[in-house]
Amino acid sequence: MWHDHESLFRLIDQHFRWYPFMEPRDVYKLLYQGVRGPEHIIVNEAAFRERLLAEFAPLEARQGERLSEPVHPAGSLVRINLRPFKFQQGDLDWLAAACLAAGQQQWGKLEELQQAWETFLGLCQEGRWPEFDLADVSSFSAWLEAQGYPAVHHSTAYRSRYQPSYRLISKIALGALPPNCLTHNPRQDILTE
C-alpha cells in the first residue's frame, strides 16, 4: 500500500490542497500517523485524557472546518479536528475512548514508514509538487534516516497558519459515533473536498 504512488499521491495531494503551507516535515507527520497510528502519544490513559481535556477546554468551537481527515490511503485512520468537534458538541469521553482504542490497535511497522517516505521522495522527483524544493526534501530525508524515522511535530509554518488540534481514531470508530454525539454524519467529511 505505501509503495503505491497513486494512492499515496491522492492522500498527500488532498492534504496539500487543504493545507497549502505544508512543508516536507508535515507530509512526513501525515505519513507517520498513517503508518504508525497514535501509539506514540499515548503514554498512559490518565495522562492522555488529561492532555486532551487541557487542549480541548480553551479551544474555540468552530463551524467552518472539516471534522475528519484521512491519514491513511485506505481511510482506515482519520484525524478528528477538535474545533469542529467542539462546535458539534461532541462527547469528549467518547473521543478519548476512541483514541485510546486506536492506540491499542496494531498499525504499521518502521519498514512501512520508510517505504511511504521513499514513495513520497519518488513523487517529488517526478515533479508532482513543484512547491517542494528537492534539496530541502533530501536534507530532511537525510535527517530522518539519521534519527531513525522518529515522531515529529508539525512545521512552524503549519502550526502558525493552521493551529492544528486533532486526535487520531479509526474509521470504524468514526462510523460508530453515538447519535447524541454529533448533529450530522461525520463520514460525509472524508475526502469530499
C-alpha positions as CSV (number, residue, x, y, z in Angstrom):
1,M,0.0,0.0,0.0
2,W,2.7,2.5,1.0
3,H,4.6,1.9,-2.3
4,D,1.5,2.7,-4.4
5,H,2.4,6.0,-5.9
6,E,-1.2,6.9,-7.0
7,S,-3.0,6.2,-3.7
8,L,-0.3,8.0,-1.7
9,F,-0.3,10.9,-4.2
10,R,-4.1,11.3,-3.7
11,L,-3.8,11.3,0.1
12,I,-0.9,13.8,0.2
13,D,-2.3,16.0,-2.6
14,Q,-5.7,16.2,-0.8
15,H,-3.9,17.4,2.4
16,F,-1.8,19.8,0.3
17,R,-4.9,21.3,-1.2
18,W,-6.4,21.7,2.3
19,Y,-3.1,23.0,3.8
20,P,-1.0,24.6,1.0
21,F,1.6,25.8,3.5
22,M,2.6,22.2,4.2
23,E,6.3,21.5,4.3
24,P,8.1,18.1,3.9
25,R,8.0,17.7,7.7
26,D,4.2,18.0,7.7
27,V,4.0,15.4,4.9
28,Y,6.2,13.1,7.0
29,K,4.0,13.7,10.0
30,L,1.0,12.7,7.9
31,L,2.7,9.5,6.7
32,Y,4.0,8.7,10.2
33,Q,0.4,9.0,11.6
34,G,-1.0,6.9,8.7
35,V,1.5,4.2,9.2
36,R,2.3,4.1,12.9
37,G,-1.1,5.3,14.3
38,P,-1.4,7.2,17.6
39,E,0.5,4.9,19.8
40,H,3.4,7.3,20.3
41,I,1.2,9.9,22.1
42,I,-0.5,7.6,24.5
43,V,1.9,7.0,27.4
44,N,-0.9,6.1,29.8
45,E,-4.7,6.5,29.8
46,A,-4.9,9.1,32.6
47,A,-2.2,11.3,31.2
48,F,-3.7,11.1,27.7
49,R,-7.2,12.1,29.0
50,E,-5.6,15.0,31.0
51,R,-3.8,16.3,27.9
52,L,-6.9,16.0,25.8
53,L,-9.0,17.9,28.3
54,A,-6.3,20.6,28.7
55,E,-6.2,21.2,25.0
56,F,-9.9,20.9,24.4
57,A,-11.2,23.3,27.2
58,P,-9.7,26.6,25.9
59,L,-10.4,25.8,22.2
60,E,-12.7,28.0,20.2
61,A,-15.6,25.9,18.8
62,R,-15.5,26.5,15.0
63,Q,-18.0,25.6,12.4
64,G,-16.2,26.0,9.1
65,E,-13.5,23.3,9.5
66,R,-13.6,19.7,8.4
67,L,-14.5,17.3,11.3
68,S,-12.4,14.4,9.9
69,E,-9.5,13.9,7.6
70,P,-7.9,10.6,6.5
71,V,-4.3,10.0,7.3
72,H,-4.2,6.6,5.6
73,P,-4.7,6.0,1.9
74,A,-7.5,3.5,2.6
75,G,-9.1,5.9,5.1
76,S,-8.7,3.4,7.9
77,L,-7.3,6.0,10.3
78,V,-8.5,9.6,10.5
79,R,-7.8,12.9,12.3
80,I,-10.7,14.3,14.3
81,N,-10.3,18.1,14.4
82,L,-11.2,19.3,17.8
83,R,-12.6,22.7,17.0
84,P,-15.4,21.4,14.8
85,F,-15.9,18.5,17.2
86,K,-16.4,21.0,20.0
87,F,-18.8,23.1,17.8
88,Q,-20.9,19.9,17.2
89,Q,-20.9,19.3,21.0
90,G,-19.0,16.1,20.6
91,D,-18.7,13.8,23.6
92,L,-15.1,14.1,24.9
93,D,-15.3,10.9,26.8
94,W,-16.3,9.1,23.6
95,L,-13.4,10.7,21.7
96,A,-10.9,9.8,24.4
97,A,-12.1,6.2,24.3
98,A,-11.9,6.1,20.5
99,C,-8.4,7.5,20.6
100,L,-7.2,5.0,23.2
101,A,-8.8,2.2,21.3
102,A,-6.9,3.3,18.1
103,G,-3.7,3.4,20.1
104,Q,-4.1,-0.2,21.1
105,Q,-4.6,-1.4,17.6
106,Q,-1.7,-2.8,15.6
107,W,-0.7,-0.3,12.9
108,G,2.3,-0.4,10.6
109,K,6.0,-1.0,11.1
110,L,9.1,1.2,10.7
111,E,9.8,-0.5,7.3
112,E,6.4,0.6,6.0
113,L,7.1,4.2,7.2
114,Q,10.4,4.1,5.3
115,Q,8.6,2.8,2.2
116,A,5.9,5.5,2.4
117,W,8.7,8.2,2.7
118,E,10.6,6.7,-0.2
119,T,7.4,6.8,-2.3
120,F,6.9,10.4,-1.4
121,L,10.5,11.1,-2.4
122,G,9.8,9.4,-5.8
123,L,6.7,11.6,-6.2
124,C,8.7,14.7,-5.5
125,Q,11.3,13.6,-8.1
126,E,8.5,13.1,-10.6
127,G,7.7,16.8,-10.0
128,R,4.2,16.2,-8.5
129,W,4.6,19.1,-6.1
130,P,7.0,21.7,-7.6
131,E,6.4,23.7,-4.4
132,F,8.7,21.3,-2.5
133,D,12.4,22.1,-3.1
134,L,14.1,18.8,-3.8
135,A,17.2,19.9,-1.8
136,D,15.0,20.6,1.2
137,V,13.2,17.3,0.9
138,S,16.6,15.4,0.5
139,S,18.1,17.2,3.5
140,F,15.1,16.4,5.7
141,S,15.2,12.8,4.4
142,A,18.8,12.5,5.5
143,W,17.9,13.8,8.9
144,L,15.0,11.3,9.2
145,E,17.3,8.4,8.3
146,A,20.0,9.6,10.8
147,Q,17.3,9.9,13.6
148,G,15.6,6.5,12.8
149,Y,12.4,8.0,11.5
150,P,11.1,9.5,14.7
151,A,7.7,11.1,15.6
152,V,7.9,14.9,14.8
153,H,5.9,18.0,15.4
154,H,4.3,20.0,12.6
155,S,6.5,22.7,11.0
156,T,6.4,26.2,12.5
157,A,4.7,27.5,9.3
158,Y,2.0,24.8,9.6
159,R,1.4,25.4,13.3
160,S,1.3,29.2,12.8
161,R,-1.1,29.1,9.8
162,Y,-3.4,26.3,10.8
163,Q,-3.2,25.8,14.6
164,P,-3.6,22.0,14.3
165,S,-5.6,20.5,17.1
166,Y,-6.8,16.9,16.5
167,R,-6.7,13.3,17.6
168,L,-6.4,10.1,15.6
169,I,-9.2,7.5,15.6
170,S,-10.0,4.5,13.4
171,K,-12.5,4.9,10.6
172,I,-14.6,2.1,12.3
173,A,-14.9,4.3,15.4
174,L,-15.9,7.3,13.3
175,G,-18.7,5.3,11.8
176,A,-19.8,4.3,15.3
177,L,-20.4,7.8,16.6
178,P,-23.3,7.7,19.0
179,P,-26.4,9.6,17.8
180,N,-26.2,12.1,20.6
181,C,-22.5,12.8,19.9
182,L,-22.8,14.9,16.8
183,T,-25.7,16.5,14.9
184,H,-24.6,15.4,11.5
185,N,-23.0,12.4,9.8
186,P,-19.2,13.0,10.1
187,R,-18.5,10.3,7.4
188,Q,-19.6,12.9,4.8
189,D,-16.4,14.9,5.7
190,I,-14.0,12.3,4.5
191,L,-12.3,13.2,1.2
192,T,-15.2,15.2,-0.1
193,E,-13.4,18.4,-0.9
